[in-house]
Amino acid sequence: MPKELKYKKGFTWRHHLDEKWDRLDYSFKLKIQAFFLIFILGGAFLGLAWANQKHEKAQLMKDGATKSERTQEKDFMSRSRNVSPPPLRNAED
């Protein structure tokens, strides 16, 4: 089957790449495509793992801040002056 010209206006870098791609072996093309697919999937996995770690770190920081606020509140309540505790019996007696 005769090959048709893809580009009529001379040789461009795109033309050279297309010609080289057309002349490559089919198994090599599959290997390159598989490599890029694995690379993209690996990048997506690492990106999700990074985002999850960042979210967990932010959540731990938030939980730690609320915990320290609660302990400060308890300390403040325990330090507040309580002159007399509430009576154990009703005032009617």
C-alpha positions in Angstrom: 0.0 0.0 0.0 1.6 3.3 -1.1 2.1 5.8 1.6 0.4 9.2 1.2 2.0 12.5 2.2 0.7 13.8 5.5 2.4 17.2 5.1 2.6 19.1 1.9 4.6 22.2 3.1 8.0 20.7 3.8 9.4 18.9 6.8 8.4 20.0 10.3 9.4 18.5 13.6 5.9 17.0 13.8 6.4 15.4 10.4 9.6 13.8 11.5 8.0 12.5 14.7 5.1 11.1 12.8 7.4 9.4 10.3 9.5 7.8 13.1 6.3 6.7 14.9 5.0 5.1 11.8 8.3 3.1 11.3 8.5 1.8 14.9 7.7 -1.8 15.8 4.2 -2.5 17.1 5.5 -4.1 20.3 7.7 -1.1 21.0 4.6 1.2 20.6 2.7 -1.0 23.1 5.6 -0.8 25.6 5.7 2.9 25.4 2.0 3.3 25.8 2.0 0.9 28.7 4.8 2.8 30.4 2.9 6.1 30.1 -0.3 4.5 31.4 1.5 3.1 34.4 3.3 6.4 34.9 0.0 8.3 34.9 -1.7 5.8 37.2 1.3 5.9 39.6 1.2 9.7 39.6 -2.5 9.7 40.3 -2.0 7.2 43.2 0.8 9.3 44.7 -1.2 12.4 44.3 -4.2 10.8 46.1 -1.9 9.5 48.9 -0.3 12.9 49.3 -3.8 14.6 49.5 -5.0 12.0 52.0 -1.9 12.6 54.2 -2.3 16.3 54.0 -6.0 16.0 55.0 -5.2 13.6 57.9 -2.5 16.1 59.2 -4.9 19.0 59.0 -7.5 16.9 60.9 -5.0 15.9 63.6 -4.0 19.6 64.0 -7.7 20.5 64.3 -8.4 17.8 66.9 -5.3 18.7 68.9 -6.4 22.4 69.0 -9.9 21.5 70.2 -8.4 19.1 72.8 -6.1 21.8 74.1 -9.0 24.3 74.2 -11.1 21.8 76.2 -8.2 21.2 78.7 -7.7 24.9 79.1 -11.4 25.4 79.7 -11.4 22.6 82.3 -8.3 24.2 84.0 -10.0 27.6 84.0 -13.2 26.1 85.5 -11.2 24.3 88.2 -9.3 27.4 89.1 -12.4 29.6 89.2 -13.3 30.6 92.8 -16.0 28.5 94.2 -16.6 29.8 97.7 -19.2 27.3 98.8 -20.5 24.2 97.1 -24.2 23.9 96.6 -26.1 22.7 99.6 -26.9 19.1 99.9 -30.3 19.7 101.6 -33.1 21.9 100.5 -33.4 25.3 102.1 -36.8 24.4 103.6 -35.3 22.8 106.7 
